[in-house]
Amino acid sequence: MEKIKVEGSVAPNFESLRSLFVKHMQQSAENSAQLCVYVGDQKVVDLWASAPGDVAFNADSLINVFSSGKNLEVIAMASLVDRGLVDYNAKVVTYWPEFGAHGKDHLSVADVMRHEAGLAAFDTSLNAEDLHREPIKRNAIGRIIERQTQNFRGTGEDNTREYHALTRGWIINEIFRRVDPEQRTIGEFLRDDIAGPLGVDAMIGVPEADLPRIAKVRAVGFLAHLKHSLVPQTLGRKVHHSIFTILGRGLKIVSARRKSPGIKRPAPFVRLNSTEGIKEPLAALCEVFNDPFIEMGETPSANAHCSARGLAKIASAVSMNGASEGTQMLSERACQLLHEAPIDRSLGIMDTQFTQGGVARFATAKTGASEMEKSLNHGREGFYGWMGLGGSIFQWHPDYQIGFAFVPTSLHVLDLVNERGKAFQTEVLRIVEETRSGQAAKN
């Protein structure tokens, strides 16, 4: 069989990352992928792998990074804080009075950023056309959000956090465009103030001319994933987890899902023609997000199209107090505020720490932590940011000034906390820590 082709370069001392990437891409259930890492302003890893026969894929191909795009909406809000236009602790109604209808007037911006707004699912499906910029600016989405009521898993603050997989980005986009002096959407801000100045590929709302650059995502089906998980790791298992880990976590998810108020809510999007006749749930999911109507629209929390090169450079800037190669993306104070006030609460299936600016903080798991919490944190301690459905990772490490991005086209949805990509983060941490220890010993 023809193997996946790996191209690119690594800096001295990072050769093990190339070996690990090659091994993973050639032995696992993968198609095409990109891996890029900065340490400071130096790009130390720039690798990509193309599936057999995929001559179009390269280091600058655009891939849907799903929830990794949440970091981009975080940066958009941080830019408003930077300019003194938004306070994380202020009420949302300060900037959007109509949002307060139906008892939502007490919610702060930080509540929304921490997934604690009680709006994890809406009471109606959205039309894909309404997620394009002009309908957004006519308040097509804003009107829907205004009429929503809050729903929580239970009473008390321990039950306030529920993952706003799609809705957080829609809500933040509405806040952003009302406050931004030019009344831009997050996608327009990203184009004008981040991607343009930094010279990177990161888009929310892909222009029609750039649609051919998109490498479509494909999911490993549930049954195929379970079949792969039956193979022992020593015999070349093609997915990260064994069947026992997957089933154990699956039972926890089912139990938590039953308590979710969103379980009885309609699908997020009105059914698209592209999904007609598709019965496999993951295949249908991919077809939704591979549909040009969705690609050109703005769902910041789930349809940012980026390259690993672009995300790693943005992450590098955040890790270095907002600057990259002389371009100031955010001020040092804005970066500080973005990372402040992490609160540890249950996300339903595991505890997570989210800062007031809306990024997760990954730290040594506390005593008594669940197996899932340990898997989420161990090997990426000190990183901030988030990750995307099926595999993408977009995170940064302020202490070591690391900007990290892994972007695959093959979605391993049952790898719930993206441990297959975490293996590369762990190796980066090992190399950087050993290098620093060696330098300290010489001094």
LOTI-208533 format. One record per residue: x, y, z of N, C-alpha, C in turn; residue in one letter. Coordinates in steps of 0.2 Angstrom, whole numbers, padded with zeros to 4 digits, always signed. Example, Ala and Ser with C-alpha at 12.3 -4.5 7.8 and 13.67 -1.06 7.14 Angstrom:
% residues 2
+0066-0028+0039+0062-0022+0039+0066-0016+0039A/+0064-0011+0035+0068-0005+0036+0064+0000+0039S/
This chain:
% residues 443
+0004-0006+0000+0000+0000+0000+0004+0006+0000M/+0002+0011-0004+0005+0018-0004+0005+0021+0003E/+0010+0024+0006+0010+0027+0012+0008+0034+0012K/+0006+0037+0017+0005+0044+0018+0012+0048+0017I/+0012+0053+0013+0019+0056+0012+0019+0062+0017K/+0025+0062+0021+0026+0068+0025+0032+0073+0023V/+0030+0079+0023+0035+0084+0021+0036+0089+0026E/+0041+0094+0025+0042+0099+0030+0048+0099+0033G/+0049+0103+0038+0056+0103+0042+0055+0104+0049S/+0060+0102+0053+0061+0104+0060+0067+0107+0062V/+0068+0111+0067+0074+0114+0069+0078+0109+0073A/+0085+0110+0074+0089+0105+0078+0086+0104+0085P/+0086+0098+0087+0084+0096+0094+0076+0094+0093N/+0073+0095+0088+0066+0093+0087+0065+0088+0082F/+0070+0084+0080+0070+0079+0076+0065+0073+0078E/+0065+0072+0084+0060+0067+0087+0053+0069+0085S/+0051+0075+0085+0044+0077+0083+0043+0074+0076L/+0048+0075+0071+0047+0072+0064+0046+0065+0065R/+0050+0061+0068+0049+0054+0069+0043+0052+0071S/+0040+0055+0077+0034+0054+0080+0028+0055+0075L/+0029+0061+0071+0024+0063+0067+0023+0058+0061F/+0029+0056+0058+0029+0051+0053+0026+0044+0055V/+0028+0042+0061+0026+0036+0063+0018+0036+0064K/+0016+0041+0067+0009+0042+0068+0005+0042+0062H/+0007+0046+0057+0003+0047+0051+0003+0041+0047M/+0008+0037+0047+0009+0031+0043+0006+0025+0046Q/+0005+0025+0053+0002+0019+0056-0005+0020+0059Q/-0008+0026+0059-0014+0027+0062-0019+0028+0057S/-0026+0029+0059-0031+0030+0054-0031+0037+0052A/-0027+0039+0048-0026+0046+0046-0027+0047+0038E/-0028+0053+0037-0028+0055+0029-0023+0060+0029N/-0024+0067+0029-0019+0072+0028-0020+0076+0035S/-0014+0079+0036-0013+0083+0043-0008+0088+0042A/-0008+0093+0047-0003+0098+0048-0001+0099+0055Q/+0006+0100+0056+0008+0101+0063+0013+0106+0063L/+0012+0112+0067+0017+0117+0067+0018+0120+0074C/+0024+0121+0076+0026+0123+0083+0031+0129+0082V/+0029+0134+0086+0034+0140+0087+0036+0139+0095Y/+0043+0141+0095+0046+0142+0102+0048+0150+0101V/+0045+0154+0105+0047+0161+0104+0045+0163+0097G/+0049+0167+0093+0048+0168+0086+0050+0163+0081D/+0053+0158+0084+0056+0153+0079+0051+0147+0078Q/+0050+0146+0072+0046+0140+0070+0050+0134+0070K/+0049+0130+0075+0054+0124+0076+0051+0118+0073V/+0044+0118+0071+0041+0112+0068+0037+0114+0063V/+0037+0112+0057+0033+0114+0051+0032+0108+0047D/+0027+0103+0048+0026+0097+0045+0019+0096+0042L/+0019+0093+0037+0012+0091+0034+0012+0084+0031W/+0007+0081+0031+0006+0074+0028+0000+0074+0023A/+0002+0071+0017-0004+0071+0012-0006+0063+0011S/-0012+0062+0011-0015+0056+0010-0013+0053+0003A/-0012+0047+0002-0010+0045-0005-0016+0047-0010P/-0013+0050-0016-0017+0053-0021-0020+0060-0020G/-0018+0063-0014-0021+0070-0013-0015+0074-0015D/-0015+0076-0021-0009+0081-0023-0011+0088-0022V/-0017+0090-0020-0018+0097-0018-0017+0099-0011A/-0016+0094-0007-0015+0096+0000-0008+0098+0001F/-0007+0104+0005-0001+0106+0007-0001+0110+0014N/+0005+0113+0016+0005+0116+0022+0000+0122+0023A/-0002+0125+0017-0006+0131+0017-0014+0129+0016D/-0015+0122+0016-0022+0121+0015-0026+0123+0021S/-0033+0124+0019-0037+0127+0025-0041+0121+0027L/-0042+0120+0034-0045+0114+0037-0050+0117+0042I/-0056+0114+0042-0061+0116+0048-0058+0113+0054N/-0057+0118+0059-0054+0116+0066-0059+0115+0071V/-0065+0116+0069-0071+0115+0074-0070+0119+0080F/-0070+0116+0086-0070+0121+0092-0063+0124+0094S/-0058+0122+0090-0052+0126+0091-0053+0133+0089S/-0058+0135+0085-0060+0141+0083-0062+0145+0089G/-0064+0142+0094-0066+0146+0100-0061+0151+0103K/-0054+0149+0102-0049+0153+0103-0049+0160+0099N/-0051+0159+0093-0051+0165+0089-0056+0170+0091L/-0062+0167+0094-0067+0172+0096-0065+0175+0103E/-0061+0171+0107-0058+0173+0113-0053+0179+0111V/-0049+0179+0106-0045+0184+0104-0049+0190+0102I/-0054+0189+0099-0058+0195+0096-0061+0199+0102A/-0064+0195+0107-0066+0199+0113-0060+0202+0117M/-0055+0199+0117-0049+0202+0121-0047+0208+0118A/-0048+0209+0111-0046+0215+0108-0051+0221+0110S/-0057+0219+0111-0062+0224+0114-0060+0226+0121L/-0058+0221+0125-0055+0223+0132-0049+0227+0131V/-0045+0226+0127-0039+0229+0126-0040+0237+0124D/-0045+0238+0120-0047+0245+0119-0051+0248+0124R/-0053+0245+0129-0057+0248+0134-0064+0248+0133G/-0066+0244+0128-0073+0244+0125-0078+0239+0129L/-0074+0234+0132-0078+0229+0135-0074+0227+0142V/-0078+0225+0147-0076+0223+0153-0079+0216+0154D/-0074+0211+0156-0077+0204+0156-0082+0203+0162Y/-0081+0207+0167-0086+0207+0173-0092+0211+0172N/-0093+0215+0166-0099+0219+0165-0105+0214+0162A/-0111+0216+0163-0116+0212+0161-0117+0213+0153K/-0119+0208+0150-0120+0208+0143-0125+0213+0141V/-0130+0215+0145-0135+0220+0143-0132+0227+0143V/-0126+0228+0145-0122+0234+0145-0121+0236+0138T/-0120+0230+0134-0118+0231+0127-0123+0229+0122Y/-0128+0225+0125-0133+0223+0120-0140+0222+0125W/-0143+0228+0126-0149+0228+0130-0154+0222+0129P/-0156+0221+0123-0161+0216+0121-0159+0209+0123E/-0153+0208+0124-0151+0201+0127-0154+0199+0133F/-0156+0204+0137-0158+0203+0144-0165+0200+0145G/-0169+0199+0139-0175+0197+0139-0176+0190+0142A/-0181+0188+0145-0183+0182+0148-0177+0180+0154H/-0176+0185+0158-0172+0183+0164-0164+0183+0163G/-0162+0185+0157-0154+0184+0155-0150+0190+0157K/-0154+0195+0160-0151+0202+0161-0145+0202+0166D/-0144+0197+0170-0139+0196+0175-0133+0193+0173H/-0133+0190+0167-0127+0187+0164-0121+0192+0162L/-0115+0190+0164-0109+0194+0163-0106+0191+0156S/-0102+0195+0153-0098+0193+0148-0094+0187+0150V/-0091+0187+0156-0087+0181+0158-0091+0175+0159A/-0097+0175+0161-0102+0170+0161-0102+0166+0154D/-0103+0170+0149-0103+0168+0142-0097+0164+0140V/-0091+0168+0142-0085+0165+0140-0083+0159+0143M/-0086+0158+0149-0084+0152+0153-0089+0146+0152R/-0094+0147+0147-0099+0142+0145-0104+0141+0151H/-0105+0147+0154-0110+0147+0160-0116+0151+0159E/-0118+0152+0153-0124+0156+0151-0130+0153+0151A/-0130+0146+0152-0137+0142+0151-0140+0142+0144G/-0136+0143+0139-0138+0144+0132-0135+0139+0128L/-0133+0133+0130-0130+0128+0126-0133+0126+0120A/-0140+0127+0120-0144+0125+0114-0149+0129+0113A/-0151+0131+0107-0157+0136+0106-0163+0132+0105F/-0169+0135+0105-0175+0132+0104-0177+0131+0097D/-0173+0133+0092-0174+0133+0085-0168+0131+0081T/-0169+0128+0075-0163+0127+0071-0162+0133+0066S/-0156+0135+0065-0154+0141+0061-0153+0139+0054L/-0155+0144+0050-0154+0143+0043-0147+0145+0041N/-0144+0141+0037-0137+0142+0035-0136+0149+0032A/-0141+0151+0028-0140+0158+0025-0140+0163+0030E/-0143+0163+0036-0143+0168+0041-0136+0169+0044D/-0132+0164+0043-0125+0164+0047-0120+0168+0042L/-0122+0170+0036-0118+0175+0032-0118+0182+0035H/-0113+0186+0033-0112+0192+0036-0118+0197+0036R/-0121+0198+0030-0126+0203+0029-0132+0201+0033E/-0135+0195+0033-0140+0193+0038-0138+0194+0045P/-0132+0192+0047-0130+0193+0054-0131+0200+0056I/-0129+0205+0051-0129+0212+0053-0136+0215+0053K/-0141+0211+0050-0148+0213+0050-0151+0210+0056R/-0147+0207+0061-0149+0204+0067-0153+0197+0066N/-0152+0194+0061-0156+0187+0060-0154+0182+0066A/-0148+0182+0068-0146+0178+0073-0147+0181+0080I/-0146+0187+0081-0147+0191+0087-0154+0190+0089G/-0159+0191+0085-0166+0190+0087-0168+0184+0090R/-0165+0178+0087-0166+0172+0090-0163+0171+0097I/-0157+0174+0098-0154+0173+0104-0157+0177+0110I/-0160+0183+0108-0164+0187+0112-0170+0184+0115E/-0173+0180+0112-0179+0176+0114-0178+0170+0118R/-0171+0168+0119-0170+0162+0122-0171+0162+0130Q/-0172+0157+0133-0172+0157+0140-0167+0152+0142T/-0164+0153+0149-0159+0149+0151-0161+0142+0153Q/-0157+0137+0152-0158+0130+0154-0151+0128+0157N/-0151+0124+0163-0145+0122+0166-0147+0114+0168F/-0141+0111+0169-0141+0104+0171-0145+0103+0178R/-0144+0108+0182-0147+0107+0189-0147+0114+0192G/-0148+0114+0199-0148+0120+0202-0141+0121+0206T/-0139+0127+0207-0133+0128+0211-0127+0130+0205G/-0122+0133+0208-0117+0135+0203-0113+0130+0200E/-0113+0124+0204-0109+0118+0201-0112+0115+0195D/-0118+0117+0193-0122+0115+0187-0122+0120+0182N/-0119+0126+0183-0120+0131+0178-0116+0130+0172T/-0110+0126+0172-0106+0126+0166-0108+0120+0162R/-0110+0121+0155-0111+0116+0150-0109+0119+0144E/-0106+0114+0140-0102+0116+0134-0106+0119+0129Y/-0105+0125+0127-0109+0129+0122-0105+0128+0116H/-0106+0122+0113-0102+0119+0107-0102+0124+0101A/-0108+0126+0100-0110+0131+0094-0112+0138+0096L/-0116+0138+0101-0119+0144+0103-0115+0149+0106T/-0109+0148+0109-0105+0153+0112-0103+0157+0107R/-0101+0155+0101-0098+0159+0096-0103+0163+0093G/-0109+0161+0092-0115+0165+0089-0116+0171+0094W/-0116+0169+0101-0118+0175+0106-0112+0180+0106I/-0106+0178+0106-0100+0182+0106-0100+0186+0100I/-0102+0183+0094-0102+0187+0088-0107+0193+0088N/-0112+0192+0091-0117+0197+0092-0115+0203+0097E/-0112+0201+0102-0109+0206+0107-0103+0210+0103I/-0099+0206+0100-0093+0209+0096-0096+0215+0091F/-0100+0213+0087-0102+0217+0081-0106+0224+0084R/-0109+0223+0090-0112+0229+0093-0107+0234+0096R/-0101+0231+0098-0097+0235+0102-0091+0238+0097V/-0089+0234+0092-0084+0236+0088-0085+0242+0085D/-0081+0247+0085-0082+0254+0082-0085+0253+0074P/-0082+0248+0071-0084+0248+0064-0090+0243+0063E/-0092+0240+0068-0098+0235+0068-0097+0229+0064Q/-0090+0227+0064-0088+0221+0061-0090+0215+0064R/-0091+0209+0060-0092+0203+0063-0085+0200+0065T/-0085+0195+0069-0078+0192+0071-0074+0190+0065I/-0078+0187+0060-0074+0185+0054-0071+0191+0051G/-0074+0197+0050-0071+0203+0047-0065+0205+0052E/-0066+0205+0058-0060+0207+0063-0054+0202+0062F/-0056+0196+0062-0050+0191+0061-0046+0193+0054L/-0050+0194+0049-0047+0195+0043-0043+0202+0043R/-0046+0207+0046-0042+0214+0046-0037+0215+0051D/-0038+0212+0057-0033+0214+0063-0029+0208+0065D/-0030+0202+0063-0026+0196+0065-0023+0193+0059I/-0027+0190+0054-0024+0186+0049-0020+0191+0044A/-0022+0197+0042-0019+0201+0038-0012+0204+0041G/-0012+0207+0047-0006+0209+0049-0001+0204+0051P/-0003+0198+0053+0002+0193+0054+0004+0188+0048L/+0000+0189+0043+0001+0186+0037+0000+0178+0037G/-0006+0177+0040-0008+0170+0042-0014+0168+0039V/-0015+0161+0038-0022+0159+0036-0026+0157+0042D/-0031+0161+0043-0036+0159+0048-0042+0163+0046A/-0048+0159+0045-0054+0162+0042-0060+0160+0046M/-0065+0164+0047-0071+0163+0050-0076+0166+0045I/-0079+0162+0040-0082+0164+0035-0078+0164+0029G/-0077+0159+0025-0072+0158+0020-0075+0162+0013V/-0071+0166+0010-0073+0169+0004-0074+0164-0001P/-0079+0165-0006-0080+0160-0011-0074+0158-0015E/-0069+0163-0016-0063+0162-0020-0059+0157-0016A/-0059+0157-0010-0055+0153-0006-0057+0146-0005D/-0064+0144-0007-0067+0138-0005-0063+0132-0008L/-0059+0133-0014-0056+0127-0017-0049+0125-0013P/-0047+0130-0008-0042+0128-0004-0043+0124+0002R/-0050+0123+0003-0052+0119+0009-0051+0111+0008I/-0047+0108+0013-0047+0101+0013-0052+0098+0017A/-0057+0095+0014-0063+0092+0018-0061+0087+0023K/-0065+0088+0029-0064+0083+0034-0068+0077+0033V/-0066+0071+0036-0069+0065+0035-0069+0062+0042R/-0074+0059+0045-0074+0056+0051-0072+0048+0051A/-0069+0046+0055-0068+0038+0056-0075+0036+0059V/-0079+0032+0056-0085+0030+0058-0085+0027+0065G/-0091+0027+0069-0091+0024+0075-0089+0017+0075F/-0092+0013+0071-0090+0006+0070-0083+0004+0068L/-0081+0008+0064-0074+0007+0062-0069+0009+0067A/-0071+0015+0071-0066+0016+0077-0066+0011+0082H/-0072+0008+0084-0073+0003+0089-0069-0003+0086L/-0069-0005+0080-0066-0010+0077-0058-0009+0078K/-0056-0003+0076-0049-0002+0077-0047-0003+0085H/-0051-0001+0089-0049+0000+0096-0049-0007+0099S/-0051-0012+0096-0050-0019+0098-0043-0022+0097L/-0039-0019+0093-0032-0021+0092-0028-0019+0098V/-0024-0023+0101-0019-0021+0106-0014-0016+0103P/-0012-0011+0107-0007-0006+0105-0001-0009+0102Q/+0001-0014+0105+0007-0018+0103+0007-0021+0096T/+0001-0022+0094+0000-0024+0087-0002-0019+0082L/-0001-0013+0084-0002-0007+0079-0009-0005+0079G/-0012-0004+0085-0019-0001+0085-0019+0006+0081R/-0024+0007+0077-0024+0013+0073-0027+0019+0076K/-0030+0018+0082-0033+0024+0086-0030+0024+0093V/-0031+0029+0096-0027+0030+0102-0029+0026+0108H/-0036+0025+0109-0038+0021+0115-0041+0014+0113H/-0041+0010+0118-0043+0003+0118-0051+0004+0119S/-0054-0002+0117-0061-0003+0117-0064-0001+0124I/-0060-0003+0129-0062-0003+0136-0062+0005+0138F/-0057+0009+0136-0057+0016+0138-0063+0019+0134T/-0064+0018+0128-0069+0021+0124-0076+0019+0127I/-0078+0013+0129-0084+0011+0132-0085+0014+0139L/-0080+0014+0143-0080+0017+0149-0082+0025+0149G/-0079+0028+0144-0080+0035+0144-0087+0036+0140R/-0089+0032+0136-0095+0033+0133-0101+0032+0138G/-0101+0028+0143-0106+0027+0148-0106+0034+0152L/-0101+0037+0153-0101+0043+0157-0104+0049+0153K/-0103+0049+0146-0106+0054+0142-0114+0053+0141I/-0116+0046+0141-0123+0045+0140-0126+0047+0147V/-0123+0046+0152-0126+0048+0159-0127+0055+0159S/-0121+0059+0157-0121+0066+0158-0126+0069+0153A/-0127+0066+0147-0131+0069+0142-0138+0068+0144R/-0140+0063+0148-0147+0063+0150-0149+0069+0154R/-0144+0072+0158-0146+0078+0162-0145+0084+0158K/-0143+0084+0152-0142+0090+0148-0149+0093+0146S/-0150+0099+0147-0157+0102+0145-0157+0103+0137P/-0151+0102+0134-0151+0103+0127-0153+0096+0123G/-0154+0091+0127-0155+0085+0123-0162+0085+0120I/-0167+0089+0122-0173+0089+0119-0174+0095+0114K/-0168+0098+0113-0168+0104+0108-0167+0102+0101R/-0170+0106+0096-0169+0104+0089-0162+0104+0087P/-0160+0101+0081-0154+0101+0078-0152+0109+0077A/-0145+0110+0077-0143+0117+0077-0144+0120+0070P/-0144+0116+0065-0145+0119+0058-0151+0116+0055F/-0155+0120+0051-0160+0117+0047-0157+0112+0042V/-0160+0107+0041-0157+0101+0037-0155+0104+0030R/-0149+0102+0028-0146+0104+0022-0147+0099+0017L/-0147+0101+0010-0148+0096+0005-0142+0091+0004N/-0136+0094+0006-0130+0089+0006-0131+0083+0010S/-0135+0083+0015-0135+0078+0020-0141+0073+0018T/-0145+0074+0013-0150+0070+0011-0148+0063+0010E/-0151+0058+0013-0149+0051+0012-0144+0048+0016G/-0140+0052+0020-0134+0050+0024-0137+0048+0031I/-0136+0041+0032-0138+0039+0038-0133+0038+0044K/-0127+0038+0042-0121+0037+0047-0121+0044+0050E/-0121+0045+0057-0121+0052+0060-0115+0056+0059P/-0109+0052+0059-0103+0056+0059-0102+0058+0051L/-0104+0054+0047-0104+0056+0040-0108+0062+0038A/-0114+0062+0041-0119+0068+0040-0116+0074+0044A/-0113+0073+0049-0110+0079+0053-0105+0082+0048L/-0101+0078+0045-0095+0081+0041-0098+0084+0035C/-0104+0081+0032-0107+0084+0026-0110+0091+0028E/-0112+0092+0034-0115+0098+0036-0109+0104+0036V/-0104+0102+0039-0098+0107+0040-0094+0107+0033F/-0095+0102+0029-0091+0103+0022-0096+0107+0017N/-0102+0108+0019-0106+0112+0014-0104+0119+0013D/-0103+0121+0007-0101+0128+0006-0105+0134+0010P/-0112+0133+0011-0116+0137+0014-0113+0138+0021F/-0111+0133+0024-0109+0133+0031-0102+0136+0031I/-0098+0134+0026-0091+0136+0026-0090+0144+0025E/-0095+0147+0021-0095+0154+0020-0098+0158+0026M/-0102+0155+0030-0105+0158+0036-0101+0158+0042G/-0103+0162+0047-0099+0163+0053-0103+0159+0059E/-0100+0153+0060-0101+0150+0067-0094+0149+0070T/-0092+0155+0073-0085+0155+0076-0083+0149+0080P/-0088+0146+0084-0086+0141+0088-0085+0134+0085S/-0086+0134+0078-0086+0127+0075-0084+0127+0068A/-0083+0133+0064-0081+0132+0057-0076+0137+0055N/-0071+0138+0060-0065+0142+0058-0061+0137+0053A/-0059+0140+0047-0055+0137+0043-0048+0140+0043H/-0043+0135+0045-0036+0138+0046-0031+0133+0044C/-0025+0135+0044-0019+0130+0043-0016+0130+0050S/-0012+0125+0051-0008+0124+0057-0003+0130+0057A/+0000+0132+0052+0005+0137+0052+0002+0143+0055R/-0004+0145+0052-0008+0151+0054-0009+0151+0062G/-0012+0145+0064-0014+0145+0071-0008+0145+0076L/-0003+0141+0074+0003+0141+0078+0006+0148+0079A/+0006+0152+0073+0009+0159+0074+0005+0163+0078K/-0002+0163+0078-0006+0166+0082-0005+0164+0089I/-0005+0158+0091-0004+0155+0097+0003+0158+0100A/+0008+0158+0096+0015+0161+0098+0014+0168+0100S/+0010+0172+0097+0009+0179+0099+0006+0179+0106A/+0001+0175+0107-0002+0175+0113+0002+0173+0119V/+0007+0168+0117+0011+0166+0122+0017+0171+0124S/+0018+0176+0119+0023+0181+0120+0020+0188+0122M/+0015+0188+0126+0012+0194+0128+0009+0198+0122N/+0006+0194+0117+0003+0198+0112+0006+0200+0105G/+0013+0198+0105+0017+0201+0100+0020+0195+0096A/+0021+0195+0089+0024+0190+0085+0028+0194+0080S/+0035+0193+0080+0039+0195+0075+0038+0203+0074E/+0037+0206+0079+0036+0213+0079+0029+0216+0078G/+0025+0211+0077+0018+0213+0076+0014+0213+0082T/+0011+0218+0085+0007+0218+0091+0000+0216+0090Q/-0002+0210+0092-0009+0208+0091-0013+0210+0097M/-0011+0209+0103-0014+0211+0109-0009+0215+0113L/-0011+0219+0118-0006+0222+0123-0005+0217+0128S/+0001+0218+0132+0003+0213+0137-0003+0213+0142E/-0006+0219+0144-0012+0219+0149-0018+0215+0146R/-0019+0215+0140-0025+0212+0137-0024+0204+0138A/-0017+0202+0137-0016+0195+0137-0016+0193+0145C/-0014+0197+0149-0014+0196+0156-0022+0195+0158Q/-0026+0199+0156-0033+0199+0158-0036+0193+0155L/-0034+0191+0149-0037+0185+0146-0036+0179+0150L/-0030+0178+0153-0028+0172+0157-0030+0172+0164H/-0033+0178+0166-0035+0178+0173-0041+0175+0176E/-0042+0174+0182-0048+0171+0185-0050+0165+0183A/-0046+0159+0182-0048+0153+0180-0053+0150+0186P/-0059+0147+0184-0063+0144+0189-0064+0137+0187I/-0063+0133+0192-0063+0125+0191-0070+0123+0192D/-0074+0120+0187-0081+0118+0188-0082+0112+0183R/-0087+0108+0185-0088+0102+0180-0091+0105+0174S/-0089+0101+0169-0092+0103+0162-0097+0097+0160L/-0099+0093+0165-0104+0088+0164-0100+0081+0165G/-0095+0080+0161-0091+0074+0161-0084+0074+0165I/-0082+0080+0166-0076+0081+0169-0075+0089+0171M/-0071+0090+0176-0070+0097+0178-0065+0100+0174D/-0066+0106+0173-0062+0111+0168-0061+0117+0171T/-0055+0120+0170-0054+0127+0172-0054+0132+0166Q/-0059+0137+0166-0060+0142+0161-0058+0148+0164F/-0054+0152+0161-0053+0159+0163-0058+0164+0161T/-0058+0170+0164-0063+0175+0162-0063+0177+0155Q/-0058+0176+0151-0057+0177+0144-0059+0171+0140G/-0061+0165+0143-0064+0160+0139-0059+0155+0137G/-0053+0154+0139-0049+0149+0137-0048+0144+0143V/-0047+0138+0141-0045+0133+0147-0038+0133+0149A/-0037+0132+0155-0031+0132+0158-0029+0124+0160R/-0024+0122+0157-0022+0115+0158-0016+0114+0164F/-0018+0111+0169-0013+0110+0175-0013+0103+0177A/-0008+0102+0182-0008+0095+0185-0015+0094+0188T/-0017+0088+0186-0024+0086+0189-0024+0085+0197A/-0029+0088+0200-0029+0088+0207-0030+0081+0210K/-0029+0080+0216-0030+0074+0220-0037+0072+0219T/-0039+0066+0217-0045+0063+0216-0048+0065+0210G/-0045+0068+0205-0047+0069+0198-0049+0063+0195A/-0054+0063+0191-0057+0058+0187-0051+0056+0181S/-0052+0050+0179-0048+0048+0173-0048+0052+0167E/-0054+0055+0166-0055+0059+0160-0051+0066+0162M/-0052+0069+0168-0048+0075+0169-0041+0074+0169E/-0038+0068+0171-0031+0067+0170-0029+0067+0163K/-0033+0063+0159-0032+0063+0152-0032+0070+0148S/-0036+0074+0151-0037+0081+0148-0031+0085+0149L/-0028+0084+0155-0022+0089+0157-0015+0086+0157N/-0015+0079+0158-0008+0076+0159-0005+0077+0152H/+0001+0079+0152+0005+0080+0145+0005+0086+0142G/+0000+0091+0144-0001+0097+0142-0001+0103+0147R/+0002+0101+0153+0002+0106+0158+0005+0112+0157E/+0002+0118+0158+0005+0124+0157+0002+0127+0151G/-0001+0123+0146-0004+0126+0140-0011+0130+0142F/-0013+0134+0138-0019+0137+0138-0022+0137+0131Y/-0029+0137+0130-0032+0137+0124-0038+0132+0124G/-0039+0129+0118-0044+0124+0118-0042+0119+0112W/-0047+0115+0110-0046+0110+0105-0053+0109+0101M/-0052+0105+0095-0058+0104+0091-0060+0097+0090G/-0067+0096+0089-0070+0090+0088-0065+0085+0083L/-0064+0080+0085-0060+0075+0081-0053+0075+0081G/-0050+0081+0083-0043+0080+0083-0039+0087+0084G/-0041+0093+0081-0037+0099+0081-0035+0101+0088S/-0029+0104+0088-0027+0107+0094-0024+0114+0093I/-0026+0119+0096-0024+0126+0095-0022+0129+0102F/-0016+0129+0105-0015+0130+0112-0008+0134+0112Q/-0007+0137+0118-0001+0141+0119+0002+0140+0126W/+0008+0141+0127+0011+0140+0134+0015+0146+0135H/+0012+0151+0139+0016+0157+0141+0022+0156+0144P/+0023+0151+0149+0029+0151+0152+0035+0149+0148D/+0034+0145+0143+0039+0142+0138+0039+0146+0132Y/+0034+0150+0131+0033+0154+0124+0032+0149+0118Q/+0028+0144+0119+0026+0139+0114+0019+0141+0111I/+0019+0141+0104+0013+0141+0100+0012+0134+0097G/+0007+0131+0098+0006+0124+0095+0000+0123+0091F/+0000+0120+0086-0006+0118+0082-0005+0112+0078A/-0010+0108+0079-0011+0101+0075-0018+0101+0072F/-0018+0100+0065-0024+0101+0062-0025+0095+0057V/-0029+0090+0059-0030+0084+0054-0036+0085+0050P/-0037+0081+0045-0043+0080+0041-0047+0074+0043T/-0044+0069+0046-0047+0063+0049-0049+0065+0056S/-0056+0064+0057-0059+0066+0063-0060+0059+0067L/-0056+0059+0073-0057+0053+0078-0061+0056+0084H/-0068+0056+0082-0073+0059+0087-0073+0056+0094V/-0071+0049+0094-0071+0046+0100-0065+0047+0105L/-0060+0051+0102-0054+0053+0106-0057+0060+0109D/-0060+0059+0115-0064+0065+0117-0060+0071+0119L/-0054+0070+0121-0049+0076+0123-0043+0076+0119V/-0044+0074+0113-0038+0074+0108-0031+0072+0110N/-0031+0066+0113-0025+0064+0115-0020+0061+0110E/-0023+0060+0104-0018+0058+0099-0014+0064+0097R/-0016+0070+0097-0012+0076+0095-0008+0078+0102G/-0011+0077+0107-0008+0078+0114-0001+0075+0114K/+0000+0069+0111+0007+0066+0111+0012+0071+0108A/+0010+0075+0103+0015+0079+0100+0017+0085+0105F/+0011+0087+0109+0012+0093+0114+0017+0090+0119Q/+0016+0084+0121+0020+0081+0127+0027+0081+0125T/+0029+0079+0118+0035+0079+0116+0039+0085+0115E/+0035+0090+0113+0037+0097+0113+0039+0100+0120V/+0035+0098+0125+0037+0100+0132+0043+0097+0134L/+0044+0090+0133+0050+0087+0135+0056+0090+0132R/+0056+0092+0125+0062+0095+0122+0063+0101+0125I/+0058+0106+0126+0059+0112+0128+0062+0112+0136V/+0059+0108+0140+0061+0107+0147+0068+0105+0147E/+0070+0100+0143+0077+0097+0143+0082+0102+0141E/+0080+0106+0135+0084+0112+0133+0085+0117+0138T/+0080+0119+0142+0081+0124+0147+0085+0121+0153R/+0084+0115+0155+0088+0112+0160+0096+0112+0158S/+0097+0110+0152+0104+0110+0149+0107+0117+0149G/+0103+0122+0147+0106+0129+0147+0107+0131+0154Q/+0103+0129+0159+0104+0131+0166+0110+0128+0169A/+0111+0122+0167+0117+0118+0170+0123+0122+0167A/+0123+0124+0161+0129+0127+0158+0131+0134+0162K/+0125+0137+0164+0126+0144+0167+0128+0143+0175N/
